[in-house]
Amino acid sequence: MTIEEGLDELSAAVKARIPEIYDCIRARLQYAYEDYSTATRNSSLTEAGLLKV
């Protein structure tokens, strides 16, 4: 299998699961988390300036 074939296979698998992926992301975005003060922060996102501390 070539890299291109592998990427095509991966792309097809992801496309087939888009509705499932969408539902999962939507559910997580709607989840109400009450206590952000104790949440673990991703240090790489903080360092990149994507999260405010």
Predicted model as a PDB file, atoms N, CA, C, CB and O in Angstrom, pLDDT in the B-factor column:
MODEL        1                                                                  
ATOM      1  N   MET A   1       0.846  -1.175   0.000  1.00 87.00           N  
ATOM      2  CA  MET A   1       0.000   0.000   0.000  1.00 87.00           C  
ATOM      3  C   MET A   1       0.891   1.238   0.000  1.00 87.00           C  
ATOM      4  CB  MET A   1      -0.962  -0.002   1.220  1.00 87.00           C  
ATOM      5  O   MET A   1       1.850   1.332   0.766  1.00 87.00           O  
ATOM      6  N   THR A   2       0.563   2.166  -0.857  1.00 95.00           N  
ATOM      7  CA  THR A   2       1.312   3.418  -0.905  1.00 95.00           C  
ATOM      8  C   THR A   2       0.733   4.397   0.123  1.00 95.00           C  
ATOM      9  CB  THR A   2       1.274   4.033  -2.338  1.00 95.00           C  
ATOM     10  O   THR A   2      -0.346   4.178   0.675  1.00 95.00           O  
ATOM     11  N   ILE A   3       1.463   5.459   0.359  1.00 96.00           N  
ATOM     12  CA  ILE A   3       0.988   6.498   1.276  1.00 96.00           C  
ATOM     13  C   ILE A   3      -0.315   7.089   0.748  1.00 96.00           C  
ATOM     14  CB  ILE A   3       2.059   7.611   1.458  1.00 96.00           C  
ATOM     15  O   ILE A   3      -1.245   7.332   1.517  1.00 96.00           O  
ATOM     16  N   GLU A   4      -0.384   7.321  -0.555  1.00 96.00           N  
ATOM     17  CA  GLU A   4      -1.590   7.884  -1.152  1.00 96.00           C  
ATOM     18  C   GLU A   4      -2.791   6.966  -0.958  1.00 96.00           C  
ATOM     19  CB  GLU A   4      -1.371   8.145  -2.635  1.00 96.00           C  
ATOM     20  O   GLU A   4      -3.891   7.428  -0.655  1.00 96.00           O  
ATOM     21  N   GLU A   5      -2.576   5.671  -1.133  1.00 96.00           N  
ATOM     22  CA  GLU A   5      -3.661   4.713  -0.932  1.00 96.00           C  
ATOM     23  C   GLU A   5      -4.111   4.694   0.527  1.00 96.00           C  
ATOM     24  CB  GLU A   5      -3.222   3.309  -1.368  1.00 96.00           C  
ATOM     25  O   GLU A   5      -5.305   4.634   0.822  1.00 96.00           O  
ATOM     26  N   GLY A   6      -3.144   4.746   1.426  1.00 95.00           N  
ATOM     27  CA  GLY A   6      -3.463   4.787   2.846  1.00 95.00           C  
ATOM     28  C   GLY A   6      -4.252   6.029   3.219  1.00 95.00           C  
ATOM     29  O   GLY A   6      -5.206   5.956   3.993  1.00 95.00           O  
ATOM     30  N   LEU A   7      -3.855   7.172   2.669  1.00 96.00           N  
ATOM     31  CA  LEU A   7      -4.566   8.422   2.943  1.00 96.00           C  
ATOM     32  C   LEU A   7      -5.968   8.397   2.341  1.00 96.00           C  
ATOM     33  CB  LEU A   7      -3.779   9.618   2.393  1.00 96.00           C  
ATOM     34  O   LEU A   7      -6.914   8.901   2.947  1.00 96.00           O  
ATOM     35  N   ASP A   8      -6.104   7.814   1.155  1.00 96.00           N  
ATOM     36  CA  ASP A   8      -7.428   7.689   0.548  1.00 96.00           C  
ATOM     37  C   ASP A   8      -8.339   6.818   1.415  1.00 96.00           C  
ATOM     38  CB  ASP A   8      -7.317   7.097  -0.870  1.00 96.00           C  
ATOM     39  O   ASP A   8      -9.515   7.130   1.604  1.00 96.00           O  
ATOM     40  N   GLU A   9      -7.786   5.732   1.935  1.00 97.00           N  
ATOM     41  CA  GLU A   9      -8.555   4.830   2.796  1.00 97.00           C  
ATOM     42  C   GLU A   9      -8.961   5.535   4.089  1.00 97.00           C  
ATOM     43  CB  GLU A   9      -7.739   3.560   3.116  1.00 97.00           C  
ATOM     44  O   GLU A   9     -10.103   5.425   4.537  1.00 97.00           O  
ATOM     45  N   LEU A  10      -8.019   6.255   4.677  1.00 96.00           N  
ATOM     46  CA  LEU A  10      -8.306   7.010   5.897  1.00 96.00           C  
ATOM     47  C   LEU A  10      -9.374   8.068   5.643  1.00 96.00           C  
ATOM     48  CB  LEU A  10      -7.027   7.668   6.433  1.00 96.00           C  
ATOM     49  O   LEU A  10     -10.303   8.223   6.437  1.00 96.00           O  
ATOM     50  N   SER A  11      -9.243   8.790   4.545  1.00 97.00           N  
ATOM     51  CA  SER A  11     -10.208   9.822   4.191  1.00 97.00           C  
ATOM     52  C   SER A  11     -11.605   9.238   4.015  1.00 97.00           C  
ATOM     53  CB  SER A  11      -9.776  10.534   2.917  1.00 97.00           C  
ATOM     54  O   SER A  11     -12.580   9.821   4.488  1.00 97.00           O  
ATOM     55  N   ALA A  12     -11.712   8.112   3.352  1.00 96.00           N  
ATOM     56  CA  ALA A  12     -13.006   7.463   3.140  1.00 96.00           C  
ATOM     57  C   ALA A  12     -13.617   7.027   4.472  1.00 96.00           C  
ATOM     58  CB  ALA A  12     -12.854   6.251   2.201  1.00 96.00           C  
ATOM     59  O   ALA A  12     -14.822   7.156   4.683  1.00 96.00           O  
ATOM     60  N   ALA A  13     -12.775   6.511   5.364  1.00 96.00           N  
ATOM     61  CA  ALA A  13     -13.268   6.066   6.669  1.00 96.00           C  
ATOM     62  C   ALA A  13     -13.776   7.251   7.497  1.00 96.00           C  
ATOM     63  CB  ALA A  13     -12.159   5.322   7.436  1.00 96.00           C  
ATOM     64  O   ALA A  13     -14.803   7.149   8.169  1.00 96.00           O  
ATOM     65  N   VAL A  14     -13.059   8.363   7.445  1.00 96.00           N  
ATOM     66  CA  VAL A  14     -13.478   9.553   8.189  1.00 96.00           C  
ATOM     67  C   VAL A  14     -14.770  10.104   7.603  1.00 96.00           C  
ATOM     68  CB  VAL A  14     -12.372  10.635   8.167  1.00 96.00           C  
ATOM     69  O   VAL A  14     -15.689  10.451   8.345  1.00 96.00           O  
ATOM     70  N   LYS A  15     -14.848  10.187   6.270  1.00 96.00           N  
ATOM     71  CA  LYS A  15     -16.060  10.692   5.626  1.00 96.00           C  
ATOM     72  C   LYS A  15     -17.272   9.844   6.001  1.00 96.00           C  
ATOM     73  CB  LYS A  15     -15.885  10.716   4.102  1.00 96.00           C  
ATOM     74  O   LYS A  15     -18.364  10.379   6.194  1.00 96.00           O  
ATOM     75  N   ALA A  16     -17.094   8.551   6.105  1.00 97.00           N  
ATOM     76  CA  ALA A  16     -18.196   7.657   6.445  1.00 97.00           C  
ATOM     77  C   ALA A  16     -18.692   7.893   7.870  1.00 97.00           C  
ATOM     78  CB  ALA A  16     -17.763   6.203   6.277  1.00 97.00           C  
ATOM     79  O   ALA A  16     -19.850   7.614   8.182  1.00 97.00           O  
ATOM     80  N   ARG A  17     -17.816   8.406   8.734  1.00 96.00           N  
ATOM     81  CA  ARG A  17     -18.178   8.606  10.144  1.00 96.00           C  
ATOM     82  C   ARG A  17     -18.467  10.058  10.488  1.00 96.00           C  
ATOM     83  CB  ARG A  17     -17.074   8.099  11.031  1.00 96.00           C  
ATOM     84  O   ARG A  17     -18.590  10.388  11.668  1.00 96.00           O  
ATOM     85  N   ILE A  18     -18.578  10.937   9.500  1.00 95.00           N  
ATOM     86  CA  ILE A  18     -18.817  12.357   9.771  1.00 95.00           C  
ATOM     87  C   ILE A  18     -20.056  12.578  10.639  1.00 95.00           C  
ATOM     88  CB  ILE A  18     -18.966  13.120   8.462  1.00 95.00           C  
ATOM     89  O   ILE A  18     -19.983  13.358  11.588  1.00 95.00           O  
ATOM     90  N   PRO A  19     -21.188  11.930  10.360  1.00 94.00           N  
ATOM     91  CA  PRO A  19     -22.349  12.160  11.232  1.00 94.00           C  
ATOM     92  C   PRO A  19     -22.069  11.783  12.694  1.00 94.00           C  
ATOM     93  CB  PRO A  19     -23.547  11.364  10.719  1.00 94.00           C  
ATOM     94  O   PRO A  19     -22.487  12.496  13.606  1.00 94.00           O  
ATOM     95  N   GLU A  20     -21.378  10.688  12.916  1.00 94.00           N  
ATOM     96  CA  GLU A  20     -21.031  10.257  14.277  1.00 94.00           C  
ATOM     97  C   GLU A  20     -20.071  11.245  14.936  1.00 94.00           C  
ATOM     98  CB  GLU A  20     -20.403   8.851  14.255  1.00 94.00           C  
ATOM     99  O   GLU A  20     -20.234  11.589  16.107  1.00 94.00           O  
ATOM    100  N   ILE A  21     -19.085  11.694  14.190  1.00 92.00           N  
ATOM    101  CA  ILE A  21     -18.105  12.660  14.706  1.00 92.00           C  
ATOM    102  C   ILE A  21     -18.808  13.973  15.043  1.00 92.00           C  
ATOM    103  CB  ILE A  21     -16.964  12.902  13.674  1.00 92.00           C  
ATOM    104  O   ILE A  21     -18.554  14.569  16.089  1.00 92.00           O  
ATOM    105  N   TYR A  22     -19.687  14.418  14.155  1.00 92.00           N  
ATOM    106  CA  TYR A  22     -20.442  15.650  14.377  1.00 92.00           C  
ATOM    107  C   TYR A  22     -21.272  15.551  15.657  1.00 92.00           C  
ATOM    108  CB  TYR A  22     -21.354  15.948  13.171  1.00 92.00           C  
ATOM    109  O   TYR A  22     -21.265  16.466  16.481  1.00 92.00           O  
ATOM    110  N   ASP A  23     -21.977  14.447  15.816  1.00 90.00           N  
ATOM    111  CA  ASP A  23     -22.806  14.260  17.010  1.00 90.00           C  
ATOM    112  C   ASP A  23     -21.969  14.285  18.281  1.00 90.00           C  
ATOM    113  CB  ASP A  23     -23.574  12.943  16.922  1.00 90.00           C  
ATOM    114  O   ASP A  23     -22.387  14.855  19.289  1.00 90.00           O  
ATOM    115  N   CYS A  24     -20.804  13.677  18.240  1.00 88.00           N  
ATOM    116  CA  CYS A  24     -19.918  13.650  19.403  1.00 88.00           C  
ATOM    117  C   CYS A  24     -19.430  15.062  19.746  1.00 88.00           C  
ATOM    118  CB  CYS A  24     -18.716  12.718  19.141  1.00 88.00           C  
ATOM    119  O   CYS A  24     -19.454  15.464  20.909  1.00 88.00           O  
ATOM    120  N   ILE A  25     -18.994  15.801  18.743  1.00 86.00           N  
ATOM    121  CA  ILE A  25     -18.511  17.168  18.971  1.00 86.00           C  
ATOM    122  C   ILE A  25     -19.650  18.049  19.492  1.00 86.00           C  
ATOM    123  CB  ILE A  25     -17.920  17.767  17.664  1.00 86.00           C  
ATOM    124  O   ILE A  25     -19.461  18.833  20.422  1.00 86.00           O  
ATOM    125  N   ARG A  26     -20.827  17.912  18.889  1.00 85.00           N  
ATOM    126  CA  ARG A  26     -21.972  18.717  19.305  1.00 85.00           C  
ATOM    127  C   ARG A  26     -22.351  18.432  20.760  1.00 85.00           C  
ATOM    128  CB  ARG A  26     -23.169  18.448  18.386  1.00 85.00           C  
ATOM    129  O   ARG A  26     -22.641  19.352  21.525  1.00 85.00           O  
ATOM    130  N   ALA A  27     -22.346  17.166  21.130  1.00 83.00           N  
ATOM    131  CA  ALA A  27     -22.669  16.798  22.512  1.00 83.00           C  
ATOM    132  C   ALA A  27     -21.653  17.375  23.486  1.00 83.00           C  
ATOM    133  CB  ALA A  27     -22.729  15.276  22.661  1.00 83.00           C  
ATOM    134  O   ALA A  27     -22.023  17.860  24.555  1.00 83.00           O  
ATOM    135  N   ARG A  28     -20.380  17.326  23.126  1.00 79.00           N  
ATOM    136  CA  ARG A  28     -19.346  17.861  24.022  1.00 79.00           C  
ATOM    137  C   ARG A  28     -19.428  19.374  24.152  1.00 79.00           C  
ATOM    138  CB  ARG A  28     -17.964  17.467  23.525  1.00 79.00           C  
ATOM    139  O   ARG A  28     -19.165  19.919  25.223  1.00 79.00           O  
ATOM    140  N   LEU A  29     -19.791  20.057  23.068  1.00 79.00           N  
ATOM    141  CA  LEU A  29     -19.916  21.511  23.119  1.00 79.00           C  
ATOM    142  C   LEU A  29     -21.107  21.937  23.971  1.00 79.00           C  
ATOM    143  CB  LEU A  29     -20.051  22.081  21.709  1.00 79.00           C  
ATOM    144  O   LEU A  29     -21.100  23.027  24.543  1.00 79.00           O  
ATOM    145  N   GLN A  30     -22.117  21.097  24.059  1.00 75.00           N  
ATOM    146  CA  GLN A  30     -23.303  21.426  24.839  1.00 75.00           C  
ATOM    147  C   GLN A  30     -23.155  21.034  26.302  1.00 75.00           C  
ATOM    148  CB  GLN A  30     -24.516  20.744  24.249  1.00 75.00           C  
ATOM    149  O   GLN A  30     -23.988  21.413  27.126  1.00 75.00           O  
ATOM    150  N   TYR A  31     -22.121  20.292  26.637  1.00 68.00           N  
ATOM    151  CA  TYR A  31     -21.904  19.845  28.005  1.00 68.00           C  
ATOM    152  C   TYR A  31     -21.584  21.046  28.881  1.00 68.00           C  
ATOM    153  CB  TYR A  31     -20.768  18.797  28.074  1.00 68.00           C  
ATOM    154  O   TYR A  31     -20.665  21.806  28.575  1.00 68.00           O  
ATOM    155  N   ALA A  32     -22.310  21.222  29.939  1.00 62.00           N  
ATOM    156  CA  ALA A  32     -22.097  22.354  30.852  1.00 62.00           C  
ATOM    157  C   ALA A  32     -21.148  21.925  31.963  1.00 62.00           C  
ATOM    158  CB  ALA A  32     -23.450  22.862  31.450  1.00 62.00           C  
ATOM    159  O   ALA A  32     -21.517  21.128  32.826  1.00 62.00           O  
ATOM    160  N   TYR A  33     -19.951  22.441  31.943  1.00 61.00           N  
ATOM    161  CA  TYR A  33     -18.971  22.144  32.980  1.00 61.00           C  
ATOM    162  C   TYR A  33     -18.980  23.292  33.973  1.00 61.00           C  
ATOM    163  CB  TYR A  33     -17.545  21.927  32.380  1.00 61.00           C  
ATOM    164  O   TYR A  33     -18.734  24.440  33.605  1.00 61.00           O  
ATOM    165  N   GLU A  34     -19.257  22.987  35.215  1.00 62.00           N  
ATOM    166  CA  GLU A  34     -19.485  24.021  36.216  1.00 62.00           C  
ATOM    167  C   GLU A  34     -18.213  24.577  36.860  1.00 62.00           C  
ATOM    168  CB  GLU A  34     -20.366  23.482  37.276  1.00 62.00           C  
ATOM    169  O   GLU A  34     -18.157  25.767  37.172  1.00 62.00           O  
ATOM    170  N   ASP A  35     -17.205  23.749  37.062  1.00 62.00           N  
ATOM    171  CA  ASP A  35     -16.041  24.176  37.844  1.00 62.00           C  
ATOM    172  C   ASP A  35     -14.781  24.207  36.982  1.00 62.00           C  
ATOM    173  CB  ASP A  35     -15.831  23.242  39.047  1.00 62.00           C  
ATOM    174  O   ASP A  35     -14.014  23.245  36.949  1.00 62.00           O  
ATOM    175  N   TYR A  36     -14.580  25.323  36.286  1.00 59.00           N  
ATOM    176  CA  TYR A  36     -13.409  25.451  35.424  1.00 59.00           C  
ATOM    177  C   TYR A  36     -12.125  25.656  36.218  1.00 59.00           C  
ATOM    178  CB  TYR A  36     -13.600  26.598  34.462  1.00 59.00           C  
ATOM    179  O   TYR A  36     -11.035  25.449  35.686  1.00 59.00           O  
ATOM    180  N   SER A  37     -12.234  26.053  37.456  1.00 59.00           N  
ATOM    181  CA  SER A  37     -11.038  26.347  38.248  1.00 59.00           C  
ATOM    182  C   SER A  37     -10.193  25.108  38.497  1.00 59.00           C  
ATOM    183  CB  SER A  37     -11.430  26.969  39.572  1.00 59.00           C  
ATOM    184  O   SER A  37      -8.985  25.219  38.704  1.00 59.00           O  
ATOM    185  N   THR A  38     -10.809  23.923  38.480  1.00 57.00           N  
ATOM    186  CA  THR A  38     -10.044  22.700  38.725  1.00 57.00           C  
ATOM    187  C   THR A  38      -9.761  21.926  37.430  1.00 57.00           C  
ATOM    188  CB  THR A  38     -10.796  21.804  39.709  1.00 57.00           C  
ATOM    189  O   THR A  38      -9.178  20.843  37.468  1.00 57.00           O  
ATOM    190  N   ALA A  39     -10.169  22.477  36.303  1.00 59.00           N  
ATOM    191  CA  ALA A  39      -9.969  21.783  35.030  1.00 59.00           C  
ATOM    192  C   ALA A  39      -8.484  21.729  34.686  1.00 59.00           C  
ATOM    193  CB  ALA A  39     -10.758  22.480  33.900  1.00 59.00           C  
ATOM    194  O   ALA A  39      -7.746  22.686  34.922  1.00 59.00           O  
ATOM    195  N   THR A  40      -8.066  20.628  34.140  1.00 64.00           N  
ATOM    196  CA  THR A  40      -6.688  20.487  33.682  1.00 64.00           C  
ATOM    197  C   THR A  40      -6.547  21.205  32.352  1.00 64.00           C  
ATOM    198  CB  THR A  40      -6.281  18.988  33.554  1.00 64.00           C  
ATOM    199  O   THR A  40      -7.327  20.973  31.429  1.00 64.00           O  
ATOM    200  N   ARG A  41      -5.577  22.054  32.256  1.00 63.00           N  
ATOM    201  CA  ARG A  41      -5.360  22.804  31.019  1.00 63.00           C  
ATOM    202  C   ARG A  41      -4.272  22.142  30.185  1.00 63.00           C  
ATOM    203  CB  ARG A  41      -4.985  24.266  31.328  1.00 63.00           C  
ATOM    204  O   ARG A  41      -3.303  21.602  30.718  1.00 63.00           O  
ATOM    205  N   ASN A  42      -4.446  22.193  28.889  1.00 63.00           N  
ATOM    206  CA  ASN A  42      -3.458  21.657  27.968  1.00 63.00           C  
ATOM    207  C   ASN A  42      -2.336  22.685  27.860  1.00 63.00           C  
ATOM    208  CB  ASN A  42      -4.088  21.336  26.562  1.00 63.00           C  
ATOM    209  O   ASN A  42      -2.534  23.762  27.298  1.00 63.00           O  
ATOM    210  N   SER A  43      -1.173  22.361  28.388  1.00 67.00           N  
ATOM    211  CA  SER A  43      -0.074  23.335  28.447  1.00 67.00           C  
ATOM    212  C   SER A  43       0.384  23.777  27.063  1.00 67.00           C  
ATOM    213  CB  SER A  43       1.103  22.748  29.205  1.00 67.00           C  
ATOM    214  O   SER A  43       0.806  24.922  26.898  1.00 67.00           O  
ATOM    215  N   SER A  44       0.311  22.902  26.065  1.00 67.00           N  
ATOM    216  CA  SER A  44       0.749  23.296  24.727  1.00 67.00           C  
ATOM    217  C   SER A  44      -0.193  24.344  24.136  1.00 67.00           C  
ATOM    218  CB  SER A  44       0.825  22.068  23.804  1.00 67.00           C  
ATOM    219  O   SER A  44       0.250  25.220  23.393  1.00 67.00           O  
ATOM    220  N   LEU A  45      -1.491  24.263  24.457  1.00 60.00           N  
ATOM    221  CA  LEU A  45      -2.429  25.276  23.981  1.00 60.00           C  
ATOM    222  C   LEU A  45      -2.225  26.586  24.717  1.00 60.00           C  
ATOM    223  CB  LEU A  45      -3.868  24.798  24.149  1.00 60.00           C  
ATOM    224  O   LEU A  45      -2.324  27.657  24.117  1.00 60.00           O  
ATOM    225  N   THR A  46      -1.941  26.514  26.015  1.00 60.00           N  
ATOM    226  CA  THR A  46      -1.678  27.714  26.800  1.00 60.00           C  
ATOM    227  C   THR A  46      -0.433  28.413  26.263  1.00 60.00           C  
ATOM    228  CB  THR A  46      -1.506  27.366  28.297  1.00 60.00           C  
ATOM    229  O   THR A  46      -0.424  29.631  26.085  1.00 60.00           O  
ATOM    230  N   GLU A  47       0.612  27.635  26.009  1.00 61.00           N  
ATOM    231  CA  GLU A  47       1.860  28.207  25.495  1.00 61.00           C  
ATOM    232  C   GLU A  47       1.674  28.831  24.123  1.00 61.00           C  
ATOM    233  CB  GLU A  47       2.939  27.142  25.429  1.00 61.00           C  
ATOM    234  O   GLU A  47       2.322  29.824  23.793  1.00 61.00           O  
ATOM    235  N   ALA A  48       0.792  28.252  23.327  1.00 58.00           N  
ATOM    236  CA  ALA A  48       0.547  28.785  21.983  1.00 58.00           C  
ATOM    237  C   ALA A  48      -0.363  30.006  22.019  1.00 58.00           C  
ATOM    238  CB  ALA A  48      -0.067  27.709  21.090  1.00 58.00           C  
ATOM    239  O   ALA A  48      -0.602  30.640  20.992  1.00 58.00           O  
ATOM    240  N   GLY A  49      -0.870  30.333  23.207  1.00 59.00           N  
ATOM    241  CA  GLY A  49      -1.736  31.500  23.340  1.00 59.00           C  
ATOM    242  C   GLY A  49      -3.173  31.205  22.967  1.00 59.00           C  
ATOM    243  O   GLY A  49      -3.959  32.133  22.775  1.00 59.00           O  
ATOM    244  N   LEU A  50      -3.538  29.935  22.857  1.00 54.00           N  
ATOM    245  CA  LEU A  50      -4.897  29.578  22.479  1.00 54.00           C  
ATOM    246  C   LEU A  50      -5.824  29.491  23.680  1.00 54.00           C  
ATOM    247  CB  LEU A  50      -4.900  28.266  21.738  1.00 54.00           C  
ATOM    248  O   LEU A  50      -7.044  29.518  23.522  1.00 54.00           O  
ATOM    249  N   LEU A  51      -5.269  29.388  24.860  1.00 49.00           N  
ATOM    250  CA  LEU A  51      -6.070  29.371  26.091  1.00 49.00           C  
ATOM    251  C   LEU A  51      -5.586  30.490  26.992  1.00 49.00           C  
ATOM    252  CB  LEU A  51      -5.975  27.988  26.819  1.00 49.00           C  
ATOM    253  O   LEU A  51      -4.384  30.716  27.131  1.00 49.00           O  
ATOM    254  N   LYS A  52      -6.519  31.178  27.596  1.00 52.00           N  
ATOM    255  CA  LYS A  52      -6.148  32.210  28.567  1.00 52.00           C  
ATOM    256  C   LYS A  52      -6.089  31.565  29.932  1.00 52.00           C  
ATOM    257  CB  LYS A  52      -7.153  33.407  28.555  1.00 52.00           C  
ATOM    258  O   LYS A  52      -6.955  30.769  30.296  1.00 52.00           O  
ATOM    259  N   VAL A  53      -5.071  31.912  30.680  1.00 47.00           N  
ATOM    260  CA  VAL A  53      -4.898  31.352  32.020  1.00 47.00           C  
ATOM    261  C   VAL A  53      -5.593  32.218  33.021  1.00 47.00           C  
ATOM    262  CB  VAL A  53      -3.421  31.211  32.380  1.00 47.00           C  
ATOM    263  O   VAL A  53      -5.570  31.923  34.216  1.00 47.00           O  
TER     264      VAL A  53                                                      
ENDMDL                                                                          
END                                                                             
